[in-house]
Amino acid sequence: MNKLRHLRATVTLLIATLCLLSCRNAHQREVRASHADSVIFAVGVTKDYERMRVVTDSFEMTGDISALNANRWRGVSYYRQGQYRMAEICYRKALDNPVKNDLDQLSYNKVTRRLSELLLVRGDFEGSLQIAIPAVKKMDETGIGSDIDYAILLNNIGCCQLNLGQDKEANESFITARGHYANRWQTDTTGRGFQEAVIGTVYTSQAYINTRRYAESIYWIDRTEMLLEKYRQRPDARTEYFDEYQGRIEIMRAVALSKLGKKEEAAAAYDRFLETSYAETPAGRINANDYLTVAERYHEAAYNYRYLDQALNEWGMELSLENIQLFMLPKYHANEMAGRFDSARVEGKHILSVLDSAITGQKISAIAELATIYDMQGKEAEIAQKEMDLTKQRLLATGVALCLLTTFFVIFTLHKRKATHRLQEAHGRLEEAHAKLKVAYDQLEETTQIKERIQSELRIARDIQMSMVPNIFPDRDNIDMYAAMTPAKEIGGDLYGYQLLGDELYFCLGDVAGKGVPASLFMAQANRMFRTLGSEHMKPADIATRMNNALTDNNEQGMFVTMFMGLIDLKTGRMDYCNAGHNPPVFGYPPQFMEVESNAPIGLWPGLEFVGETIENIKGTPLFLYSDGLNEAENKEQEQFGDDRILEILSDKSLDSAKKVVMRLMDEVNKHRNGAEPNDDLTMLCLRID
């Protein structure tokens, strides 16, 4: 029986070791993926996009980045080269892969932003919506998504809705997007947030102009100018950026006013455009023609088109059918309407001469695109084969390790049996006195070994238990949190935990009835259920009710846990909480014990409906949770630490952080015990939301 227990303990230790190795490997994979992203980005900065794709292939083959992230980087490289069709193919391949972790979710957000934009520019409005709307929903569900992710996707959605005649829905999308842009610039310490907001509202304004909703465009043009003015007032504002976008705003305003029949106001806006330095650049002159052709000022437009080749060169645009349609035909039309028939004739001949080359170039591009797709498919097959080989190698290595361990335990067991048998035979030949002495010695040795094994297993159990509670706390400016747990014995029954899901912070602290292994197992089960139910965005009272129904089922030992659990909306400061038979927390300044609902502990009786409570705003007010190992801590004279002493210490204004509060109380409890053994587990958590 002892050997069987020894074998079971060894197998348990082996499984725990494998689990710890698995967690460590997962962390290492995240570190490698972050490093790979940095390397790929650095190569992209040098504009060596071919090498960028080679490096991406290499990292994917070694398993350092996922297929989703690898295809995202390939899409980025093609997009920066102006190969938008290839970029679209890579982005679609990225979305064919599952989102397995937070890094994949971040890559998914970036892919959907860019892909929905490509489809929008191409005029595939339904296709763009099919990408963007599920992306926003997925960010809402996972809580992983920045304000700029939301803003760009919502802006794309609004532009598509506008082009599809869904004016009301489009306006709602644009307004929501603007809210996210506002969050972005309010939290950004640089001027980047304002620049992104200006670009977003420029797109919105242009979308209303393109769909001939000129009156609505004026509203968004005004918003753009307001944002640009705020950006200009920043000490890090770039003059050339402000000048360019001020010019763009005036051209959009001139076009909209002209279409609304307000010719004089439109001309005044154009005059303000001419005052900018942007008006003298090739890009500015071509942009100005949007207004000049609407205002039928064809002579000025024809003059500006003399700078077309310079503008196309600055934009990095190559000869294509699309560019012939967007720029060369309007240039021909402007010269014709201005009565410059010779220039129009020259431009017409130029269009005819480059048309054949553009068609040939498009065919060559299509062939190159097809070849690249075949090449990508070959690389994907190679990557899949390498992944299969790596999996086989890992399985083989694991199998060999398990075989070696099994062989070792079999040999060890057989050897121990033979040695014991020989020892028994030898001792059987000794005198009765010697035999009794040997029996006593064997019993002492066995007791010592059992004690050492139990202590070793308890140390391992303690390490595992302590790893189940977080020792790293949220790294956000508006959250100050710290907690500590000290079991009275090797393992205990206290617990604490938290989850940060977007702008929702779940936290709890609990105390299982009893100590030792049963309490620690019950604690582990309660902690796991709290995290699982919290990830479903349930209210604390509902979590307590669900936990109680589960923990009372087959609870033959009568175990139960007292818990205080809360949910804080970090935006509003609202705290929903439920106290399940636990010590009332300390809240406010001056600190005082909260009056809480007298719910029963979790796990005592099935079918209970736990009552939750709410505090509308706890911002700036400290909240302190603890187990009764604090107030009932005893010294050698069995005097308790007491509630009054807790309030006295928490009133010390020098304790200006959560960690200082917890460490100060820990020191005071140790001083109070004065060498006495702890009579109960001690757990504390302090929290302040700014």
C-alpha positions in Angstrom: 0.0 0.0 0.0 2.9 2.4 0.9 4.6 1.6 -2.4 1.3 2.3 -4.3 1.0 5.6 -2.6 4.6 6.4 -3.4 4.0 5.6 -7.0 0.9 7.7 -7.1 2.7 10.7 -5.5 5.5 10.3 -8.0 3.1 10.3 -11.0 1.3 13.3 -9.6 4.6 15.1 -9.3 5.5 14.2 -12.8 2.2 15.5 -14.2 2.5 18.7 -12.2 6.1 19.2 -13.6 4.8 18.6 -17.2 2.1 21.2 -16.6 4.6 23.8 -15.3 6.8 23.1 -18.2 3.8 23.6 -20.5 3.0 27.0 -18.9 6.7 28.0 -19.2 6.7 27.0 -22.9 3.6 29.1 -23.5 5.3 32.2 -21.9 8.4 31.6 -24.0 6.3 31.4 -27.2 4.8 34.8 -26.4 8.3 36.3 -25.8 9.6 34.8 -29.1 6.5 36.1 -31.0 7.0 39.6 -29.6 10.7 39.5 -30.6 9.8 38.2 -34.1 7.3 41.1 -34.6 10.0 43.6 -33.6 12.5 42.1 -36.1 10.0 42.1 -38.9 8.9 45.7 -38.2 12.6 46.8 -38.2 13.2 45.2 -41.6 10.0 47.0 -42.9 11.4 50.4 -41.7 14.3 49.9 -44.2 11.7 49.4 -47.0 13.3 46.1 -48.0 9.9 44.4 -48.4 11.2 41.3 -50.2 13.5 40.6 -47.2 10.6 41.4 -44.9 8.6 38.5 -46.4 11.6 36.2 -46.2 12.1 37.0 -42.5 8.4 36.4 -41.9 8.5 33.0 -43.7 11.5 32.0 -41.5 9.7 32.9 -38.2 6.6 31.1 -39.3 8.5 27.9 -40.1 10.2 27.9 -36.7 6.8 28.4 -35.0 7.8 31.8 -33.5 4.7 33.5 -35.0 1.3 32.1 -35.9 0.0 31.7 -39.5 -2.5 34.6 -38.8 0.3 37.0 -37.8 2.6 35.8 -40.6 0.0 36.6 -43.3 -0.6 39.9 -41.7 3.0 40.9 -42.1 3.0 39.7 -45.7 0.0 41.8 -46.3 1.7 44.8 -44.8 4.8 44.4 -47.1 2.6 44.2 -50.2 0.5 47.1 -49.1 3.5 49.3 -48.7 4.7 48.3 -52.2 1.4 49.5 -53.6 0.4 45.9 -54.6 -3.0 46.1 -53.1 -4.4 43.0 -54.7 -1.6 40.8 -53.2 -2.1 42.6 -49.8 -5.8 41.7 -49.9 -5.0 38.0 -50.7 -2.6 37.9 -47.7 -5.1 39.6 -45.4 -7.8 37.1 -46.4 -5.5 34.2 -45.7 -4.8 35.6 -42.3 -8.5 35.6 -41.5 -8.7 32.0 -42.5 -6.7 31.1 -39.3 -8.2 30.8 -35.8 -7.5 33.4 -33.1 -5.7 31.3 -30.4 -4.4 34.0 -28.0 -4.2 37.7 -27.3 -1.4 38.3 -29.8 -3.5 36.7 -32.5 -6.4 39.0 -31.5 -4.3 42.1 -31.9 -3.1 40.9 -35.3 -6.7 40.1 -36.3 -7.7 43.7 -35.4 -5.0 45.2 -37.6 -5.8 42.8 -40.5 -9.6 43.7 -40.5 -8.8 47.4 -40.4 -6.6 47.3 -43.5 -8.7 44.8 -45.4 -12.0 46.6 -44.9 -10.3 49.8 -46.0 -9.0 48.2 -49.2 -12.5 46.9 -50.1 -14.0 50.3 -49.3 -11.6 52.1 -51.6 -12.3 49.5 -54.3 -16.0 50.1 -54.0 -16.9 46.7 -52.5 -19.0 48.2 -49.8 -20.8 45.0 -48.8 -17.5 43.1 -48.7 -16.0 45.7 -46.5 -18.9 45.6 -44.0 -18.7 41.8 -43.9 -15.1 42.2 -42.6 -15.5 45.3 -40.4 -18.8 44.6 -38.5 -17.7 41.1 -37.2 -14.4 42.6 -36.2 -16.0 45.2 -34.0 -18.2 42.5 -32.4 -15.2 40.3 -31.7 -13.3 43.2 -30.0 -16.4 43.8 -27.8 -16.5 40.1 -26.8 -12.8 39.7 -26.1 -12.2 43.1 -24.6 -9.0 43.3 -26.8 -9.0 46.3 -29.0 -7.6 49.8 -28.9 -9.5 53.0 -29.5 -7.8 53.4 -32.9 -8.9 49.9 -33.9 -12.5 50.8 -33.1 -12.2 54.3 -34.7 -10.8 53.1 -38.0 -13.2 50.1 -38.3 -16.3 52.2 -37.4 -15.2 54.9 -39.9 -14.9 52.3 -42.6 -18.4 51.0 -41.7 -19.8 54.5 -41.8 -18.4 55.2 -45.3 -19.8 51.9 -46.6 -23.2 52.6 -45.1 -23.2 56.0 -46.6 -22.5 54.7 -50.0 -25.3 52.1 -49.6 -27.9 54.7 -48.7 -28.0 53.9 -45.0 -27.6 57.6 -43.9 -28.8 57.2 -40.3 -26.7 54.2 -39.5 -23.7 55.9 -41.2 -24.1 59.0 -39.0 -24.2 56.8 -35.8 -21.1 54.9 -36.9 -19.2 58.2 -37.6 -20.2 59.7 -34.2 -19.1 56.5 -32.3 -15.8 56.5 -34.3 -15.2 60.1 -33.3 -15.7 59.2 -29.6 -13.0 56.6 -29.9 -10.7 59.1 -31.7 -11.4 61.5 -28.7 -10.4 58.8 -26.2 -7.2 58.2 -28.3 -6.0 61.8 -28.3 -7.0 62.4 -24.6 -4.8 59.5 -23.5 -1.9 60.0 -26.0 1.0 62.0 -24.7 2.1 62.9 -28.2 0.3 64.6 -31.1 -0.2 61.3 -32.9 -3.8 60.9 -31.5 -4.8 64.3 -33.0 -3.3 63.4 -36.3 -5.2 60.1 -36.5 -8.4 61.9 -35.6 -7.9 64.6 -38.3 -7.2 61.9 -40.9 -10.4 60.0 -39.8 -12.7 63.0 -40.1 -11.1 64.0 -43.4 -12.2 60.6 -44.7 -15.6 61.1 -43.2 -16.0 64.6 -44.9 -14.8 63.2 -48.2 -17.3 60.3 -48.0 -20.2 62.8 -47.7 -18.8 64.8 -50.6 -18.4 61.7 -52.8 -22.0 60.7 -52.1 -23.3 64.2 -52.9 -24.4 64.9 -49.3 -22.8 68.3 -49.3 -24.7 69.9 -46.4 -23.7 67.1 -44.1 -20.1 67.3 -45.3 -19.9 70.9 -44.0 -20.6 69.6 -40.4 -17.7 67.1 -40.6 -15.4 69.6 -42.3 -16.0 72.0 -39.4 -15.1 69.1 -36.9 -11.9 68.4 -38.9 -10.9 72.0 -38.7 -11.6 72.2 -34.9 -9.4 69.1 -34.3 -6.6 70.5 -36.5 -6.7 73.7 -34.5 -6.3 71.7 -31.3 -3.4 69.9 -32.8 -1.8 73.2 -33.9 -1.8 74.4 -30.3 0.3 71.5 -29.1 4.1 72.2 -28.6 5.0 69.1 -30.7 2.8 70.0 -33.7 4.5 69.8 -37.1 3.9 73.0 -39.1 4.0 71.2 -42.5 1.4 68.7 -41.3 -1.0 71.4 -40.1 -0.4 73.4 -43.4 -1.2 70.5 -45.6 -4.4 69.5 -43.9 -5.6 73.1 -43.6 -5.3 73.2 -47.4 -7.2 70.0 -47.8 -10.0 71.2 -45.5 -10.4 74.4 -47.5 -10.6 72.5 -50.8 -13.3 70.2 -49.4 -15.2 73.2 -48.1 -14.9 75.0 -51.5 -16.3 71.9 -53.3 -19.2 71.5 -50.9 -20.1 75.1 -50.9 -19.9 75.3 -54.6 -22.2 72.4 -55.0 -24.6 74.0 -52.5 -24.8 77.1 -54.8 -22.7 79.3 -52.4 -20.3 80.4 -55.0 -18.8 83.4 -53.2 -18.2 81.5 -50.0 -16.6 78.7 -52.0 -14.3 81.1 -53.8 -13.3 82.6 -50.4 -12.5 79.1 -49.1 -10.3 78.5 -52.2 -8.5 81.8 -51.6 -7.7 80.6 -48.0 -6.3 77.4 -49.6 -4.0 79.5 -51.8 -2.6 81.1 -48.7 -1.1 77.8 -47.6 2.3 76.5 -48.6 0.5 73.2 -49.5 -1.1 75.1 -52.5 2.4 75.5 -54.1 3.2 71.8 -54.0 2.4 69.4 -56.9 0.1 67.4 -54.7 -1.7 70.5 -53.6 -2.2 71.8 -57.1 -3.7 68.5 -58.3 -5.9 68.4 -55.2 -7.1 72.0 -55.9 -8.5 70.8 -59.2 -11.4 69.1 -57.3 -12.7 72.6 -56.7 -11.6 74.3 -60.0 -13.4 71.8 -62.2 -16.6 72.1 -60.1 -16.3 75.9 -60.3 -15.7 75.6 -64.1 -12.3 77.4 -63.7 -10.8 75.2 -66.3 -7.9 77.5 -67.3 -6.5 77.3 -63.7 -7.2 73.6 -63.6 -5.3 73.1 -66.9 -2.4 75.1 -65.5 -2.3 72.9 -62.4 -2.2 69.7 -64.4 1.2 70.6 -65.6 2.4 69.3 -62.2 0.7 66.0 -62.6 3.8 63.9 -63.4 5.6 65.4 -60.3 2.6 64.6 -58.1 2.4 61.0 -59.3 6.1 60.6 -58.7 5.8 61.9 -55.1 2.9 59.6 -54.5 4.9 56.6 -55.9 2.1 55.8 -58.3 3.0 53.7 -61.4 1.3 53.8 -64.8 -2.0 51.9 -64.6 -5.5 52.0 -66.1 -6.8 53.3 -62.8 -4.4 56.3 -62.8 -5.2 57.0 -66.5 -8.9 57.3 -65.5 -8.3 59.3 -62.3 -5.8 61.8 -63.5 -5.0 61.8 -67.3 -8.6 61.9 -68.5 -9.5 64.8 -66.2 -6.3 66.6 -67.5 -7.5 66.1 -71.1 -11.0 67.3 -70.1 -9.7 70.4 -68.3 -7.5 71.4 -71.3 -10.4 70.8 -73.7 -12.9 72.9 -71.6 -10.3 75.7 -71.3 -10.1 75.9 -75.1 -6.5 74.6 -75.1 -7.2 72.2 -77.9 -3.5 71.7 -78.8 -2.7 70.7 -75.2 -5.8 68.5 -75.2 -4.7 66.9 -78.4 -1.2 66.2 -77.0 -2.7 64.8 -73.9 -5.1 62.6 -75.9 -2.1 61.2 -77.9 -0.3 60.6 -74.7 -3.2 58.7 -73.2 -3.4 56.5 -76.4 0.4 55.9 -76.2 0.4 54.8 -72.6 -2.9 52.9 -72.7 -1.4 49.9 -74.4 1.5 49.8 -72.0 -0.9 50.1 -69.0 -3.0 47.1 -70.3 0.2 45.1 -70.8 1.5 46.1 -67.4 -1.8 45.0 -65.8 -1.5 41.6 -67.5 2.1 41.2 -66.4 1.0 42.2 -62.9 -1.7 39.6 -62.9 0.7 36.9 -64.0 3.2 38.0 -61.3 0.4 38.0 -58.8 -0.6 34.4 -59.8 3.0 33.3 -59.6 3.3 34.8 -56.1 0.2 33.0 -55.0 1.6 29.7 -56.2 4.8 30.5 -54.4 2.9 31.3 -51.2 1.0 28.0 -51.5 4.3 26.2 -51.9 5.6 27.9 -48.8 2.5 27.1 -46.8 2.9 23.5 -47.7 6.5 23.6 -46.6 5.6 25.3 -43.4 2.8 22.7 -42.7 5.3 19.9 -43.4 7.8 21.4 -41.0 5.1 21.8 -38.3 4.2 18.2 -38.8 7.8 17.1 -38.4 8.3 19.2 -35.3 5.1 17.7 -33.8 6.4 14.2 -34.5 9.7 15.1 -32.9 8.0 16.4 -29.8 5.8 13.4 -29.6 8.7 11.1 -30.0 10.8 12.9 -27.4 7.8 12.9 -25.0 7.3 9.1 -25.6 11.0 8.4 -25.0 11.0 10.4 -21.8 7.9 8.6 -20.5 9.5 5.2 -21.4 12.7 6.1 -19.6 10.8 7.2 -16.5 8.6 4.1 -16.5 11.7 1.9 -17.0 13.4 3.7 -14.1 10.5 3.2 -11.7 10.1 -0.5 -12.7 13.8 -1.2 -12.1 13.8 0.8 -8.9 10.7 -1.0 -7.6 12.2 -4.5 -8.4 15.5 -3.6 -6.9 13.9 -2.3 -3.8 11.8 -5.5 -3.5 14.8 -7.8 -3.9 16.9 -5.7 -1.4 14.0 -5.8 1.1 13.7 -9.6 0.7 17.4 -10.2 1.3 17.3 -7.9 4.3 14.4 -9.7 5.8 16.1 -13.1 5.3 19.3 -11.8 7.0 17.4 -10.3 9.9 15.4 -13.5 10.3 18.6 -15.3 11.3 19.4 -12.8 14.1 18.5 -13.3 17.7 15.0 -12.3 18.9 16.4 -9.2 20.6 18.2 -8.1 17.4 15.0 -8.8 15.5 13.0 -6.6 17.8 15.6 -3.8 17.5 15.5 -4.1 13.7 11.8 -3.9 13.6 11.9 -0.8 15.8 14.6 0.8 13.6 12.7 0.0 10.4 9.5 1.6 11.9 11.5 4.7 12.8 13.1 4.9 9.3 9.8 4.4 7.6 8.2 7.1 9.7 11.0 9.5 9.0 10.8 8.8 5.2 7.0 9.2 5.3 7.3 12.5 7.2 10.0 13.8 4.7 7.9 12.7 1.7 4.8 14.4 3.2 6.7 17.6 3.9 8.2 17.5 0.3 4.7 17.0 -1.2 3.3 19.7 1.0 6.0 22.1 -0.1 5.2 21.3 -3.8 1.5 21.7 -3.0 2.2 25.1 -1.4 4.2 26.3 -4.4 1.3 25.2 -6.8 -1.3 26.9 -4.5 0.7 30.1 -4.4 1.0 30.1 -8.2 -2.8 30.0 -8.5 -3.1 33.5 -7.0 -1.7 36.4 -8.9 1.6 38.1 -7.8 1.5 40.6 -10.7 -1.1 43.3 -10.6 -2.6 45.6 -13.3 -0.1 47.9 -14.9 -2.5 50.8 -15.5 -2.3 54.4 -14.4 -5.8 54.4 -12.9 -5.5 51.1 -10.9 -3.5 50.8 -7.7 -3.8 47.2 -6.5 -1.8 44.9 -4.2 -2.5 41.6 -2.4 -0.7 39.0 -0.3 -1.5 35.6 1.1 0.3 33.8 4.0 -1.0 30.3 4.8 -0.9 29.3 8.5 0.4 25.8 7.7 2.1 24.4 4.6 -1.0 25.0 2.6 -4.1 27.0 3.3 -7.7 27.7 2.3 -7.6 31.5 1.7 -7.8 32.8 -1.8 -7.8 36.1 -3.8 -7.8 36.9 -7.5 -8.7 39.4 -10.2 -9.4 39.6 -13.9 -9.1 42.8 -16.1 -11.5 42.5 -19.0 -11.2 45.7 -21.0 -12.6 48.4 -18.7 -14.1 45.8 -16.3 -12.1 44.8 -13.2 -13.3 41.6 -11.4 -11.7 40.9 -8.0 -12.4 38.6 -5.0 -11.1 37.5 -1.6 -12.2 34.4 0.2 -11.7 32.0 3.2 -12.5 28.3 3.0 -13.7 26.7 6.2 -10.8 24.5 7.6 -7.2 24.2 6.7 -4.8 21.8 5.0 -5.2 19.8 1.8 -9.1 19.7 1.7 -9.3 23.4 2.2 -6.7 24.1 -0.5 -8.5 21.8 -3.0 -11.8 23.6 -2.3 -10.0 26.9 -2.6 -8.6 25.9 -6.0 -12.1 24.9 -7.2 -13.6 28.2 -6.0 -10.9 30.3 -7.5 -11.2 28.6 -10.9 -15.0 29.0 -10.9 -14.7 32.7 -10.1 -12.4 33.3 -13.1 -14.5 31.2 -15.4 -17.8 32.9 -14.5 -16.1 36.4 -14.5 -14.9 35.9 -18.1 -18.6 35.6 -19.0 -19.2 39.2 -17.7 -21.6 38.1 -15.0 -22.5 40.2 -12.0 -20.9 39.2 -8.7 -24.3 38.1 -7.2 -24.9 35.8 -10.2 -21.4 34.4 -9.9 -22.0 33.6 -6.2 -25.3 31.9 -7.0 -23.8 29.8 -9.8 -20.8 28.9 -7.6 -23.1 27.9 -4.7 -25.1 25.6 -7.0 -22.0 23.9 -8.2 -20.1 23.6 -4.9 -23.1 22.2 -2.9 -23.4 19.3 -5.4 -21.9 16.2 -3.8 -20.4 18.2 -1.0 -20.3 15.3 1.4 -17.5 16.9 3.6 -19.7 20.0 4.2 -17.0 22.4 2.9 -17.9 26.0 2.4 -16.2 29.3 1.6 -16.9 32.9 2.6 -16.1 35.4 -0.2 -16.3 39.0 -1.1 -16.4 39.6 -4.8 -16.7 42.8 -6.8 -16.9 44.2 -10.4 -15.7 47.8 -11.1 -16.5 49.7 -14.3 -13.2 51.6 -14.7 -14.8 54.3 -16.8 -17.6 55.3 -14.4 -16.2 54.0 -11.0 -19.4 52.0 -10.4 -18.8 48.9 -8.2 -21.2 45.9 -8.1 -20.4 43.5 -5.3 -21.7 40.6 -3.3 -20.6 39.6 0.2 -21.1 35.9 0.9 -20.7 35.6 4.6 -17.3 37.2 4.6 -15.8 39.9 6.9 -17.1 43.3 5.8 -14.4 45.3 3.9 -13.0 48.6 5.0 -14.0 51.5 2.7 -13.6 55.3 2.6 -11.7 57.9 4.4 -11.8 58.1 7.4 -11.9 54.3 7.0 -14.8 52.3 8.3 -16.3 48.9 7.9 -19.0 48.6 5.2 -22.5 47.5 6.0 -23.1 44.6 3.7 -25.9 42.2 2.9 -25.9 39.1 5.2 -25.7 36.4 2.5 -24.8 32.9 3.5 -21.3 31.4 2.7 -21.0 29.6 -0.6 -21.4 25.8 -0.5 -23.6 25.4 2.6 -27.1 25.1 1.1 -28.2 24.5 -2.5 -30.8 26.7 -4.2 -29.8 30.1 -2.6 -30.2 33.3 -4.5 -27.4 35.7 -3.5 -28.2 39.4 -3.2 -25.8 41.9 -4.8 -25.2 45.6 -3.9 -23.8 48.6 -5.7 -21.7 51.7 -5.0 -22.1 54.2 -7.8 -18.6 55.6 -7.8 -15.6 54.5 -5.8 -13.0 56.5 -7.7 -10.3 57.9 -5.4 -11.5 56.0 -2.4 -9.5 53.0 -1.0 -11.1 49.6 -0.5 -9.5 47.0 1.8 -10.4 43.3 1.9 -9.0 40.8 4.4 -9.6 37.3 5.9 -10.2 36.8 9.6 -6.5 35.8 9.9 -5.9 39.5 10.3 -8.3 40.7 13.0 -8.2 37.4 14.9 -4.4 37.0 14.8 -3.2 36.1 18.3 -0.1 36.6 20.3 1.2 34.1 23.0 -1.3 35.5 25.5 -4.1 34.7 22.9 -4.9 38.4 22.6 -6.4 39.2 19.1 -5.1 41.9 16.8 -8.6 43.4 16.6 -10.8 45.6 14.4 -9.9 48.9 16.0 -6.2 48.4 15.3 -7.0 47.8 11.6 -8.9 51.1 11.4 -6.2 53.0 13.2 -3.5 51.8 10.8 -5.6 52.4 7.7 -6.1 56.0 8.9 -2.4 56.7 8.5 -2.2 59.2 5.5 1.4 58.2 4.8 0.2 54.9 3.4 -0.4 56.4 -0.1 -0.2 53.1 -2.1 -1.9 49.7 -1.9 1.4 47.9 -1.4 2.3 50.1 1.5 -1.0 49.4 3.2 -0.7 45.6 2.9 3.0 45.5 3.9 2.4 47.8 6.9 -0.4 45.6 8.2 1.8 42.5 7.6 4.5 44.0 9.8 2.1 45.0 12.5 0.6 41.5 12.7 4.1 40.0 13.0 4.9 42.4 15.8 1.6 41.6 17.5 2.3 37.8 17.3 5.7 38.3 18.9 6.9 34.8 17.9 3.5 33.0 18.3 2.6 30.5 15.6 -0.1 31.8 13.2 -3.5 30.6 14.2 -5.1 31.1 10.8 -4.4 31.9 7.1 -3.8 35.6 6.5 -4.9 37.3 3.2 -5.2 41.0 2.4 -6.1 43.0 -0.8 -6.0 46.8 -1.1 -7.5 48.6 -4.2 -7.9 52.2 -5.3 -9.3 53.4 -8.7 -8.3 56.9 -9.8 
